[in-house]
Amino acid sequence: MRFNSSKYRALNESISRLDEAPGSGVEGDYEGEMSRGELKSLIANAQELLKMLGEDEEIEAWVQSKITKAADYISSVRNYMVGDTVNEACWKGYTAKGTKLKSGRQVPNCVPVQEASPAWQRKEGKNPEGGLNKAGVESYRRANPGSKLQTAVTTKPSKLKPGSKSANRRKSFCSRMQGMKNKLTSAKTANDPDSRINKSLRKWNCR
């Protein structure tokens, strides 16, 4: 798949708007009309993202992380509105510690849960040479059922069978990452041999 810079720029903008969905941690009382407007914007952004992302498209981990977080937020709101248990009314990563009075009614007092983030978000799940290692990929797929994320194709291009799945994966990845480096990456990062994007390009034998 050829890299489309305008597509990824629009994707980044949509992800940013999606990440500002209700429940992003901002305190305040939301009236029904305001909340309905934000939900309509959320639906529009989600529909835009669906058109951008194909079923077999590989996306950056930070993109998937933001989508997952937005989905968790909306699910928590839904659970709260339909009257599920107190703990289910808290955002992911939070748990209810009693209740508190807000706007004349008792609501869950949600406090952060100190839990280790999944391996794919930590050093132990990342390959020093770029991308995720096997533990990171397995951790990501457990956290995102249905994901087709795989480890990098490290075989030299000369030894890959033309048209094979591995050859096509490498070609697609190199095209997208090189496009991102040229169009969306700062000059400092692009020129840093130890930046994550340059490490990934070397690992996939893109240059």
Sequence and secondary structure as in RCSB ss.txt:
>XXXX:A:sequence
MRFNSSKYRALNESISRLDEAPGSGVEGDYEGEMSRGELKSLIANAQELLKMLGEDEEIEAWVQSKITKAADYIS
SVRNYMVGDTVNEACWKGYTAKGTKLKSGRQVPNCVPVQEASPAWQRKEGKNPEGGLNKAGVESYRRANPGSKLQ
TAVTTKPSKLKPGSKSANRRKSFCSRMQGMKNKLTSAKTANDPDSRINKSLRKWNCR
>XXXX:A:secstr
    HHHHHHHHHHHHHHTTSTTSS  S   HHHHHHHHHHHHHHHHHHHHH  TT    HHHHHHHHHHHHHHH
HHHHHHTT  TGGGS TTEEEEEEEEETTEEEEEEEE      GGGSGGGB TTSSB HHHHHHHHHHSTT    
    S GGGS TTSHHHHHHHHHHHHHHHHHHHTS HHHHT TTSHHHHHHHHTT  
